[in-house]
Amino acid sequence: MSHTVIEDLTGVLEIPTDGTLSKVLYKDAQIRVVGFAFDAGQELTEHTAAVPAILQVVSGRFKVTLGDDETVLGPQGWVHMDAHLQHAVEALEPSILLLTLLR
């Protein structure tokens, strides 16, 4: 296949009540794209990734912790992280996030 199209990420990533949904949206030898849907207050606790990664907020707002720094990102927010950076995300409202892992 020469291309992948997702016309509406919010339709593919329905936000669960009191939970978090993760779904691999695309994967090849260079990248893996994972969509996350979070209800308000849901989080991914501090962890690292073995490869560089990009976070992109599709909808909602997140508190994002990157090492010792903390920021709030809304729609269109974007972060690049080096491999092995300690990070965490918490949804401040029902929210959707894309994670791109760069191999």
Protein Blocks (a to p, Z undefined) as FASTA:
>chain_A
ZZdcdfblklmmccdehiacdddfbdcfkbccddddddehiacdddddfbdcddddfbdc
ddddehjbccdddehiacdddehiacddddfbdcdddddddZZ
